[in-house]
Amino acid sequence: MRTPLVIIGALLLPVALTLSAVVGAVLVAGHGACPRLSRPYLPGARILAMTTVARPGAMGTRASRLGRSTVTGVPAFCDVTVVLTHPPLRDQVRIEVWLPRSTWNGRFQATGGGAFAAGEFERALVPAVQRGYAAASTDAGVPGILKSPPVWALRHDRTINEGLLANFAYRSVHEMSRIGRQVIAGFYGRPPAYSYFTGCSTGGRQGLTEARRYPDDFDGILADAPAIDWNRLTLAQFWPQVVMNEAGVYPAACEFAAFNRAAIAACDGDDGRLDGIIERPDACRFDPGRLVGTSVRCHGRTIRISQAVADIVRRIWDGPTTRTGKRLWYGLPRGASFSWLAGTAKPLLGARHGAPFPVAADWIRYFLLRQPHLDVSTIGYAEFERLFDESQARYAAVIGSDDPNLSAFRAAGGKMITWHGLADPAIFPQGTVDYRRRVESAMGGGEATDRFYRVFLAPGVGHCSGGAGPVPTDPLAALVDWVEHGRAPDTLPAATTGAHPNISGFLCRYPQQATPDRPCH
């Protein structure tokens, strides 16, 4: 690579933190002057503005959906914001680069986004500068919070804004890497020794896209739970709603939860230990029909599981197919929560109805049907099949992000790690396994692929974090060690989080797995 670089991924639906919540509450007013920097140069773009604000180190609190948490150890840094455009697109892309004033470790960390947000800014940048990285985030010119719809997708005449889609799909992370390195070199008087990208979900997809399209940008990429095959994945995420629409039945969350409990009880011990985790969801053969006729307590009343509900669960687990039975993509893994993709809601007055996953529903509304206010509850099997074909045909080349030919990244000396929870309720882990297998086929087999790209599967772990299983504790450190010292990780240290019993352990590199009597094998 021309300049050592590494990338790290970010999650699909992370908790968005506002600038006021983090910088306003934690990093109060400016302290001391930051040096005046020359504007960076970017071919094909024009710099509209560049500002620099000094931020002191501090301790304080920040808001999240879980309440308020303490932020400590944030060093003094300079916050450089660059705004650029791509004539004649008339877009405005914001890139922020945070530069620790006295604690820089000599590295650059570019960060990814989640859902339809290209970057997470404070949520990703605060921990990066805490660890001494000069770090960057971008909005790709499509500003919005993580749960906001992609209103930028459509022009006034309801045609697709191809320029902004290109920004979101691949262009802006590449430009962030170019801008970030120039700002860092101007500030410290030297370029970063190594550069990393980190991201999960959308961020994971961005990382894989960088490895394929711009193999010289980063020395290392951490691309977790990647939303690759976006043009197929988003439709597959909508499949549970289609199944319920066709059946005219919308089970309550407690009914779905009963099937997950039963699946875990049936398959928990398949790996030789009882820990409340399905080690191999793809090998779990629990039949949802076994619950037909049983009862579950739901909101203070007893519900008897029907054959119709069992059939819905089976189709959700099996994944989307054509009306003739041809598999289109993977389904929800057994043991993963139904609440994200098979959500339902019961109004005070009226019948229960579907509550689709926003990313999937908005992909259909904005990018396929171009009707932002469409009632997607009308979509059944025939329409779904047509939309699936259209999504593949129109968007595979732009945002599929699943090309397995990583020869240029390998030749540039890049290293990449992906980890994915096997109880991910949003991005199906079998898609990651499928991609890794295709990379092996394209790159000379598993051993050759392991020399530059390793995958780790996390049983019982949800989307980018959480769940009953151990979550990787510091995958970036493993990536740095591989890039800078040549020590390729065979395992990733991991530990459970939250309310689950504290379990420490490690994840095995794919395709290995651990059993009670044997380590990774």
Helices and strands as residue ranges (DSSP letters): E 6-8, H 19-19, I 20-24, E 46-55, E 58-64, E 67-74, E 77-85, E 93-100, E 107-111, H 122-130, E 134-138, G 151-153, H 162-166, I 167-171, H 172-188, E 194-200, H 202-213, E 220-224, H 230-247, H 253-267, G 268-271, G 281-283, G 288-291, E 295-298, E 301-304, H 307-318, E 344-345, E 353-354, H 358-362, I 363-368, G 376-378, H 381-399, H 407-411, E 415-421, H 429-443, H 446-450, E 453-458, E 471-472, H 475-485, E 491-495, E 504-508
